[in-house]
Amino acid sequence: MLACGRGTSGSAAGGVVDSAIPRDEMLARFQRNTPAVAELQGGATSRDELVQRFVVALERRDTAELRAMALDRSEFAYLYYPTTPQSRPPYDLSPDLMWFMLVEHGSKGIRHALEERGGQQLGFAGHHCEGNPSREGLNTIWGPCVVQRLGARGDTISERLFGLIIERRGRFKFVNYANQLD
């Protein structure tokens, strides 16, 4: 299996990617040096609050606040990965590879969002998440979602400025900040 240009002995985001290792063992190895968590930390108490905080943080270019609203490695390892369909066949992504992909796509997305929309008033008019949310164990996954904002001519612009939203026991966070800014 090739992962990011490396063979099975290469490292992806600090771990070894080897498709011959059983899923439970890969997860145990990934979790080994990651503090255990039982709930989402921080985030928001509603999807609306989370998106509004995101918009304010983006307008202020507040990277610490943006970081606090996204899943961290512990939340990914103990709360998200064990129940996401991407961790099972037919996808069967290892936790190392999936975490690497989330971090890379999210980092690229938030950099792009900060370059294109950061430090300016967005004219936030609301948000909308498409389709019905999916249930993954104790998690509810929302998205894809778009932010609606008022353009310079008063028109409404819909943009996908972040990735999926996870809800768990009344707490909401972004899975990552992958987006579709052009």
Secondary structure, 3 states (H helix, E strand, C coil): CCECCECCCCEECCEECCCCCCHHHHHHHHHHCCCCCCCCCCCECCHHHHHHHHHHHHHHCCHHHHHHCECCHHHHHHHHHHHCHHHCCCCCCCHHHHHHHHHHHHHHHHHHHHHHHCCCCCCEEEEEECCCCEEECCEEEECCEEEEEECCCCCEEEECCCCCEEEECCEEEECCCCCCCC
